[in-house]
């Protein structure tokens, strides 16, 4: 494991940037490994997982809102949603205000799959948070926020605010 970043005036150095990028790749690999194993049982991929996650976190989200969150093509989302709807994990309904909008929410089966997929990830993140401590977690949030496109940060912050 690389040492913690230096605190000298030249921070961040090229090597620290490269190590941070590599750590991000390794962390993502391991963070997604447990859900990937579960997804193969259903012949689903990571796009299905992301759709399930964000529909679960935002019940009655519209297709256009989901497209904005996932930043995938309509064609890709259409394929993923069709499979999730056909297999009974997602339900869609017409918006009562704008009948052109389709609102998405997880079914009971979808909620169970979302819990099954997120359980190992929540455990992994909880362990890392405990090991790192509150100050490091606050710094981690700042780093992750800094990785998000500046134009998207307010929208993401609003999306994270839950009633």
ROPALUM-578879 format. One record per residue (C-alpha): residue number from 1; residue in one letter; x, y, z. Coordinates in steps of 0.02 Angstrom, whole numbers. Example, Ala and Ser with C-alpha at 12.3 -4.5 7.8 and 13.67 -1.06 7.14 Angstrom:
2
+-----+------+--------+--------+--------+
:  nr : rest :     px :     py :     pz :
+-----+------+--------+--------+--------+
:   1 :    A :    615 :   -225 :    390 :
:   2 :    S :    684 :    -53 :    357 :
+-----+------+--------+--------+--------+
This chain:
163
+-----+------+--------+--------+--------+
:  nr : rest :     px :     py :     pz :
+-----+------+--------+--------+--------+
:   1 :    X :      0 :      0 :      0 :
:   2 :    X :     70 :    171 :    -43 :
:   3 :    X :    113 :    292 :     94 :
:   4 :    X :     -5 :    434 :    135 :
:   5 :    X :     19 :    586 :     24 :
:   6 :    X :    159 :    702 :     74 :
:   7 :    X :    122 :    870 :    152 :
:   8 :    X :    259 :    965 :     62 :
:   9 :    X :    233 :   1114 :    -51 :
:  10 :    X :    241 :   1010 :   -210 :
:  11 :    X :     85 :    910 :   -164 :
:  12 :    X :     13 :    827 :   -261 :
:  13 :    X :    162 :    752 :   -349 :
:  14 :    X :    142 :    652 :   -509 :
:  15 :    X :    172 :    487 :   -419 :
:  16 :    X :     40 :    527 :   -287 :
:  17 :    X :    -85 :    566 :   -424 :
:  18 :    X :    -47 :    401 :   -512 :
:  19 :    X :    -60 :    303 :   -349 :
:  20 :    X :   -226 :    386 :   -309 :
:  21 :    X :   -293 :    339 :   -480 :
:  22 :    X :   -234 :    160 :   -459 :
:  23 :    X :   -310 :    149 :   -286 :
:  24 :    X :   -474 :    210 :   -359 :
:  25 :    X :   -467 :     74 :   -493 :
:  26 :    X :   -429 :    -62 :   -364 :
:  27 :    X :   -562 :      2 :   -244 :
:  28 :    X :   -692 :      5 :   -384 :
:  29 :    X :   -643 :   -171 :   -438 :
:  30 :    X :   -670 :   -239 :   -264 :
:  31 :    X :   -822 :   -129 :   -226 :
:  32 :    X :   -912 :   -200 :   -379 :
:  33 :    X :   -852 :   -381 :   -364 :
:  34 :    X :   -987 :   -446 :   -245 :
:  35 :    X :  -1133 :   -366 :   -340 :
:  36 :    X :  -1057 :   -424 :   -505 :
:  37 :    X :  -1065 :   -604 :   -442 :
:  38 :    X :  -1248 :   -582 :   -394 :
:  39 :    X :  -1291 :   -496 :   -559 :
:  40 :    X :  -1224 :   -644 :   -659 :
:  41 :    X :  -1359 :   -753 :   -580 :
:  42 :    X :  -1487 :   -643 :   -668 :
:  43 :    X :  -1385 :   -617 :   -827 :
:  44 :    X :  -1378 :   -432 :   -783 :
:  45 :    X :  -1232 :   -311 :   -791 :
:  46 :    X :  -1176 :   -154 :   -703 :
:  47 :    X :  -1298 :    -44 :   -799 :
:  48 :    X :  -1439 :   -146 :   -722 :
:  49 :    X :  -1361 :   -122 :   -550 :
:  50 :    X :  -1347 :     67 :   -572 :
:  51 :    X :  -1527 :     77 :   -634 :
:  52 :    X :  -1589 :    -27 :   -487 :
:  53 :    X :  -1489 :     78 :   -365 :
:  54 :    X :  -1549 :    247 :   -427 :
:  55 :    X :  -1730 :    194 :   -454 :
:  56 :    X :  -1727 :    124 :   -277 :
:  57 :    X :  -1655 :    285 :   -207 :
:  58 :    X :  -1775 :    393 :   -308 :
:  59 :    X :  -1945 :    307 :   -319 :
:  60 :    X :  -2057 :    378 :   -455 :
:  61 :    X :  -1910 :    448 :   -550 :
:  62 :    X :  -1943 :    481 :   -733 :
:  63 :    X :  -1849 :    399 :   -874 :
:  64 :    X :  -1774 :    567 :   -923 :
:  65 :    X :  -1715 :    597 :   -743 :
:  66 :    X :  -1636 :    424 :   -741 :
:  67 :    X :  -1550 :    461 :   -907 :
:  68 :    X :  -1477 :    620 :   -833 :
:  69 :    X :  -1413 :    526 :   -680 :
:  70 :    X :  -1338 :    378 :   -773 :
:  71 :    X :  -1275 :    473 :   -925 :
:  72 :    X :  -1306 :    328 :  -1042 :
:  73 :    X :  -1394 :    328 :  -1209 :
:  74 :    X :  -1583 :    310 :  -1223 :
:  75 :    X :  -1553 :    150 :  -1319 :
:  76 :    X :  -1446 :     75 :  -1180 :
:  77 :    X :  -1569 :    126 :  -1044 :
:  78 :    X :  -1715 :     61 :  -1146 :
:  79 :    X :  -1634 :   -111 :  -1158 :
:  80 :    X :  -1593 :   -115 :   -972 :
:  81 :    X :  -1765 :    -52 :   -919 :
:  82 :    X :  -1855 :   -174 :  -1033 :
:  83 :    X :  -1764 :   -319 :   -953 :
:  84 :    X :  -1795 :   -255 :   -776 :
:  85 :    X :  -1979 :   -225 :   -812 :
:  86 :    X :  -2004 :   -390 :   -904 :
:  87 :    X :  -1923 :   -485 :   -760 :
:  88 :    X :  -2030 :   -397 :   -630 :
:  89 :    X :  -1898 :   -292 :   -542 :
:  90 :    X :  -1959 :   -121 :   -600 :
:  91 :    X :  -2136 :    -55 :   -622 :
:  92 :    X :  -2180 :     95 :   -727 :
:  93 :    X :  -2331 :    207 :   -719 :
:  94 :    X :  -2392 :    359 :   -812 :
:  95 :    X :  -2367 :    525 :   -725 :
:  96 :    X :  -2537 :    595 :   -676 :
:  97 :    X :  -2482 :    772 :   -721 :
:  98 :    X :  -2387 :    739 :   -882 :
:  99 :    X :  -2453 :    581 :   -962 :
: 100 :    X :  -2301 :    571 :  -1078 :
: 101 :    X :  -2186 :    541 :   -930 :
: 102 :    X :  -2157 :    365 :   -867 :
: 103 :    X :  -2119 :    351 :   -682 :
: 104 :    X :  -2011 :    208 :   -620 :
: 105 :    X :  -2005 :    120 :   -454 :
: 106 :    X :  -1940 :    -46 :   -389 :
: 107 :    X :  -2062 :   -188 :   -360 :
: 108 :    X :  -2048 :   -297 :   -205 :
: 109 :    X :  -1932 :   -411 :   -304 :
: 110 :    X :  -1832 :   -259 :   -359 :
: 111 :    X :  -1817 :   -197 :   -180 :
: 112 :    X :  -1754 :   -367 :   -125 :
: 113 :    X :  -1627 :   -373 :   -267 :
: 114 :    X :  -1569 :   -196 :   -225 :
: 115 :    X :  -1543 :   -247 :    -42 :
: 116 :    X :  -1450 :   -403 :    -96 :
: 117 :    X :  -1336 :   -303 :   -212 :
: 118 :    X :  -1302 :   -161 :    -90 :
: 119 :    X :  -1278 :   -266 :     68 :
: 120 :    X :  -1096 :   -315 :     32 :
: 121 :    X :  -1058 :   -139 :    -30 :
: 122 :    X :  -1130 :    -58 :    127 :
: 123 :    X :  -1029 :   -179 :    234 :
: 124 :    X :   -869 :   -139 :    137 :
: 125 :    X :   -896 :     50 :    150 :
: 126 :    X :   -943 :     39 :    335 :
: 127 :    X :   -784 :    -59 :    372 :
: 128 :    X :   -678 :     66 :    276 :
: 129 :    X :   -761 :    213 :    365 :
: 130 :    X :   -731 :    135 :    536 :
: 131 :    X :   -549 :     99 :    494 :
: 132 :    X :   -518 :    274 :    425 :
: 133 :    X :   -611 :    376 :    556 :
: 134 :    X :   -729 :    524 :    542 :
: 135 :    X :   -598 :    652 :    488 :
: 136 :    X :   -539 :    542 :    345 :
: 137 :    X :   -719 :    508 :    291 :
: 138 :    X :   -751 :    696 :    283 :
: 139 :    X :   -595 :    713 :    175 :
: 140 :    X :   -652 :    568 :     66 :
: 141 :    X :   -819 :    656 :     35 :
: 142 :    X :   -724 :    813 :    -16 :
: 143 :    X :   -615 :    713 :   -137 :
: 144 :    X :   -764 :    622 :   -213 :
: 145 :    X :   -858 :    787 :   -232 :
: 146 :    X :   -705 :    859 :   -316 :
: 147 :    X :   -706 :    717 :   -443 :
: 148 :    X :   -884 :    760 :   -497 :
: 149 :    X :   -898 :    883 :   -641 :
: 150 :    X :   -918 :   1055 :   -566 :
: 151 :    X :  -1078 :   1088 :   -663 :
: 152 :    X :  -1156 :    932 :   -586 :
: 153 :    X :  -1107 :    957 :   -404 :
: 154 :    X :  -1262 :   1055 :   -351 :
: 155 :    X :  -1379 :    930 :   -435 :
: 156 :    X :  -1288 :    785 :   -352 :
: 157 :    X :  -1293 :    872 :   -183 :
: 158 :    X :  -1481 :    899 :   -202 :
: 159 :    X :  -1504 :    717 :   -252 :
: 160 :    X :  -1413 :    660 :    -95 :
: 161 :    X :  -1529 :    761 :     16 :
: 162 :    X :  -1664 :    641 :     73 :
: 163 :    X :  -1823 :    691 :    164 :
+-----+------+--------+--------+--------+
